[in-house]
Amino acid sequence: MPASSLTPTTNAPTPAAIPSGLDLTNRLGEGERTDASLSELARGAVGSEILKIAAEIRALRAAGASVCNLTVGDFEPALFPIPPSLLEGVRKALADGHTNYPPSDGVLALREAVVRYYQRELGLRYPVDSVLIAGGARPLLYGAYRTLLDPGDVALYPVPSWNNNHYAYLAAARGVPLPVHADSNFFPTVEQLRPHLGGARLLLLNSPLNPTGTVIDPAALAAIARAVVEENARRAAAGRKSLWLVYDQVYWQLTHGSVRHTTPVALVPEVAPYTVMLDAASKSFAATGLRVGWAVMPPAVRRKMADILGHVGAWAPKAEQVAVAALLDDPVTIRAHHERMIGGVRERLAVLAEGFAAMRRDGYPVDALAPQGAIYLSARVSLPGRKNEDVRKWLLQQAGFAAVPFQAFGLYEETGWFRLSVGAVSLDDLRAIFPRLRAVLPRA
């Protein structure tokens, strides 16, 4: 065939004919017209309250204000670096060619490492087929909602707690929040839960708790687990669907003082067939950006959740999975990392707790709980007649003190409680905040 016969005969524009710098600003639409064309789900969705606060802080800092930012549930790498071997492991895995898709349910080496890790550290022996890997614990929590609930089913959870109100909405579930307070360490009692268990399909607990930094008492957790087992025995006899327990333990290695973490399945093994436990490298190894999380659950549930999350590409990056697998099998490195990391977290929480205790002794309207777990401290600022959100804005503007009110975690009562996060602040930042608070808060 002559070469000339292969020459295109279409009148396609040449690159020079393509418009350059086309401004589409006035063609994109905005406001009510665009909003009306969205789905009902999208129109009703509410963005992160914490991200809105973060935008305020950025604006203040850009204007030159000095702000002690206690809002972010993250780590500043310069203060809390990931384990060096984990960093090197990611680099090596990339160099070795682990740049393609991982298996949608997780790299086998990591799933096997999680099994060994839980047996070694928690005394729990799960089969490999119980382990699901995802891009952090967040998609696994969402996956639990979508795997275990039908539209209209009841999701039962205490408040304050992280994002359950949002996930219940996204799953078209009926969220039933149970307000909890400092007198129960911000956890529900079995007596509070029992009237609701018969109508619920999902019970969600988190310990150590985001936002409060508190840890559930083993006796209280055991009583709740036994109540779930008893409820499911009644349901089995009546041919009803099971009640599931989702236990988020992403902060479990970060406990302080004499406080110790435990799991519902260790306390009451009979609850294991109805329990999904969530975890990740994010908090325990200050590796929030690596996006490696895992969950353990009955194998039949894991397979269905993997199918759902596989459709949205919720897997963790392959190189990071390979590196985390090696880390989980290295207890010496893990202990050395935690000795440094947890020591730094505890020191910061202690500075905050002692600073608020001293202000309280001096007659200021503040309070704080003793540090128990995670990277959070619960602090209270009691200004009668003023809403939490008003107090938050006032303290940010007047004292450069940035905290998150418990309303951002679904507790809408005006209790005066705030979450303070220490993963991204220095000790000097924390010590400097108390003179500023003393200067603006009233004194009895």
N, C-alpha and C positions, 0 to 999 in steps of 0.2 A: 504494500500500500504506500503510495507516495506520502512523504512527510507532510506535504502541504495539505493533505486531506485531514490531518489531525488538528489543524488550526481551528480554534473556536470561531463560530460565526455569530455568536450572540453579541448584543450591544451592551455588555456589562460595563459599568462606569470604571474608569481607571482610578487609581488611588488619588490622583490630583483632583478628580471630580467629586470626592467625598467631602461633605461640609466639614469645616474645621471650626472647633470652638462653639458648637451648637448649644445655645442656652435653653434648657428645658424647664427652667424655674417656673415659668408661668403656665406650663402645660401639665404639671404633675398633680394639681388639685390638692386641696387641704380642707380641714374643718368638717362641717356637718355633712357635706356632700360625700366626701370620702368615707367618713365614719359609717354612714348609712349603708354603704355597700359591703361592709365587712360582715363576718360571721357573728352570730350572737355570742359565741365563746370569746372572740377577740374583743368585741365591744364591752364585755363585762370583765375582762381580765384587768387585774391591778398589778402594776409593776412593783419592784422591790422598794419598800419604804427606806431601807438602809441606803440604797443607791441614791435616793433623793437627798438624804442627809449628806452623803458624800459629796454631792454636787455643791451644796452650800459651803462645805468646808474648803473645797477647791477654790471657790470664789473668794472666800475670806483670805486664804493664803496668797492668792494672786494679788490681792489688794495690800499685802504686807502684814497681815495680822499673824500673831503668834498663837498657834492652836495646838493643844495637846489632844491628839486624835485617838480617842479610845473607842471608836466605832467599828473598825474593820476587824472581822473575824479571820485574820490572816497573819502572816509572819513577814517581817522585814528581813530579807535575806542577809543583810549585813549584820543583823543582830542574832538571827536564828537561821543559820545555813543548813541545807540538807546534809546528810552524812556524805563525806567526801567519796566513799566507795560507791554510793548511789549515783553521784554525778559522773564518776568515771565509768560506772556500769552503763549509763545511758550513752555516753560517748562511744564506748566500745561496741555496744549493740548497733549503733548507727553505722560505725565503721565496718562492722561485720555484715552489713546489708539488711538489717531488720527495718527496712523503710517501706515495706508493703503492708497490705491489709493483714491484721491479726485474725485468728478465728473469732467469729462474732460473739462467742461465749467466753473468750479469753484464751490466752496462750496456755497450753497444757502445763508447762513447767511452773507457771505462776499458780494455777489452780492446785497443783500438787504441793507447792510450797505453802499455800494457805492452809492446807490440811495439816501439814507437819507443824506449822506455826501455832495453830490453835491447839493441837495436841500437846505441844511443848509448853506453851504459855498459859493456856486456859484449861487444860485437862479435858478437852472436848475432841472426840474423834469422829469427824465427818467423812463420808465417802467423797471422792473427787467429783462425782456426779451431783453433789449438793452445792458446788461452788460456782458462782457466776461472777465474771469480771466485767466492769464497766468503767466509763470515764468519770471516776469519782463516785462518792456515795449518793450524790444528788439524783442521777438518773435511776439508781436502784430504788430509791424511795418513791420516785414517780412511777417506776415500773411496778412496785408493789401495789400501789393504788390501782393501776390499770389492769393488773393481772388478777387481783383478788376481789374487785368490786364491780358490780353492775351499776348503771345509772340509778340513782335514788337510794342505793344502799348507804348504811350509816357508817361513817368513820368517826370513831370516838377518840378524843385526844385531850390532854390537859393543855391549858394555856396559863402562862406563856410557853410557847414551843415554836420551833423553827419551821415555817412555811406549810404547816399542815392545813391551815385555812386556804392557802392558795392551791395546794394539790387537790384538796377535796373539791374545790370549784372546777379545776381543770378536768377532773375525772367524773364530773357530773354526779358526785356523791353528795350525801347530806351530812355535812360536818356537824358534829355535836361537841362543841368545846366545853370543857369543865374547868372553870377558874380555880386555880390553886394559889396558895399564899405562903408566906414565910413560915407560918406556924406549922406547916407540914413539909418544910424544906423545899417547897415548890414542886412537890410530887403528889399525885392523887393517892388516896387510901383505898383499900378494897371496898370499904363501906360507901365511899363516894361513887365508885365505879359500878357496884353490884346492881343498882336499879336500872342501869343502862345496858348491861351486857346482853340481856335477852333480845334486844332489838338491834344490836350492832353486828357488823360483819368484820370490822377491822378496829383493833385497839393499837394505838401508837404510843410508844414510850421511848425516851431518849435519856441516857445516863452515861457519863456526866452530861448535864443538861445545858444545851444552848437555848436560852441566853443566861441562865442564872449561875452556872458554874457549880451547881449542887449535885450531889451523888445520892442515888436512891438507897435507902436502908435495905439490907438483904432480907430482913424479915418482912418488910412491906412488899418487896418484889416477889418473894415466895408466896405470900398470900394472894397476890394478884395472879400469879401463874397457876396456882391451884384453882382459883375461881374460873380461869379460862378452861382448864381441864374439866371441871365439873359442868360448866355450861355446855361444852362440846359433848359430854356424855349424854346430857339431856337431849341435845339436838340429834345425836346419832339415833337415839331411841325413837325420836319423832320423825326421822327422815329429813331433817333440815340441814341446810348448808352450815359449814363450820364457822366459828369465830376465830379470826386470825390475830396473832400478836406480832407486830413489827417492832423490833427492839434495835434502835439506832445506838451503836456503841462506838462511834467514830472517834470519840475522845478518851477511850477506855484506858489508855496507857498514861494519861496525864491526870493523875490523882495526887493529892497533897496531904502531908502530915500522916496521920494514922488511918486515913480514909482508904478503903480498898474497893475495887470494882468487882462486880460479880455479874453472872448472866442468869436469865430465867431458866435456861435448860440445864445449867449446872445445879441449880437449887431444886428444880422440879423436872426431872427428865421426861416425865409424861407429857410435858407441854411441847416437846421438840417437834412432833408431827404438825403442829399448828403455828410454828414460829419461824419468822424470817429475821435474821440478824444482819445488820448493815455495818460496814467498816470501810476503811480506806487508809492509804498512805498519807493522805493530805495533812492531817493534824498531828499524828504520832511522829511523823518524820519531817514536819515543816515543809512538806512537798505539795502544797496546794496547787501549784501550776502544772504538776506532772500528770494530774487527772487519772489516777489509778485507784479504783475502789473495788470492793468485792462484797458479796453477800453469801450467806449459807442458809439453806432451806431444804425442804423435802425435794428429792430429785425431780419428781413429776412437775412440781411448781417451777423449779429452775428451768426446765426445758421450755415451758410456755412463756416465762418471763424473757428468756433469751430470744425466743421468736419475736416477741413484741419489740424489745429494744433493738434487735437486729435490723428492723425496718427503719429505725431512725438513726442508725449509725452511732449508737451510744457507746461503742467500744473505746477502750483506752489505747493510746498509741503503743505500737508493738515494741519499740525499743525500750520505752519506760516499763512495760510489763516484764520484759526480760531482766532488766536491772533490778526491779522490785523483787522478783523471784529470788535472785541471788542474795539480796539483802535479808529477806525473811529467813533464809537458811544460815544467817551469820549472827548468832546471839551475842557474841562478844562485841561486834561493832554496834549492834542495837543498844546494848547496855551502856556502852561508852557514849553514844549519841544522847541517850536519854539522861544520863548523868549530867551532861552539860546543858541540854535543852531544858529539861524539867527544872533544874536548879535555877536557870535564868527566869523561867516563868514564875516559879514560886517566889523568887526574890521580888519581882515586880508586883505580884499580887499582895505580898506582905507589906510593901511600901504603901500601896493603896489602902489596904485594910487598916493599917496602923495610923495612917493620916486621917482617915474618916473617924476612927475611934478617938483620936486626940481632939478633933473638932467637936465631936459629940460631948466629950467630957467638958469642953470649954463652953458648952451651951449653944452650939450651932444646930440647926434643925436637920441633921443628917444621920444616917445609919448605914451599916454595911454588914453583910454576912461574912463569917470566916471563910477563907479560901478552902475549897474542897476538891475541885477538879476542873479540867479544861483550861482555857486561857481567859476565863471571865470572872468578874466579881460583880455581885449584886449590890448596888448602892442605892440609897434612898435619900431624896431631898424633899422635905415636907414644907411646902409653902402654902398654907391654907388659902383656899379660894382661887388657886392658880392651877390650870391643867398641866399635865406632864409636858405636852408639846410646847406650851408657852414657857415653862421652866427650861426646857431644853434649849429653845432659841435664845432665851435671855442669858443663860449660862455660856452659850457659845459666843454671843456678841460681847458680853460684859467681862468674861473671865477666860475666853479662849478654851473652854472646857467642852469637848465634844463627846457626847454619850448618846446611846440609843434607848428611848423609852420602851417599856414593855408592851406598849400599844403596837409596836412594830412586830410583835410576836403573838398577836391575837388576843392579848389580855386588855380589854378596852376599859376596865375600871381605872379610875384615877387614883392609883395607889402611891404614886411618887417614886416607883422603882425604875432603875435604869440598868442597862448592861454596860459594863466597862470591859474592854478587851485590851490585853497588854502585849499582844504579839508583835506590834509594830511601833512600840515606843521605847525610849531609853529610860534608864533609872533617873537621869537628870530631868527628863521631861516630866516624869511623875512627881518628883520632889518639888519641881517649880510650880506645879498647879495649885498646891495647897495655900500658899500666901495669896494667890489671886482669888481663890474661893472664899477665903476668910475676909478678903476686902469687900466682897459684894454681897455675901449672904448676911441676913440679920442674925443677931445674937440675943438669946433670951436674957 
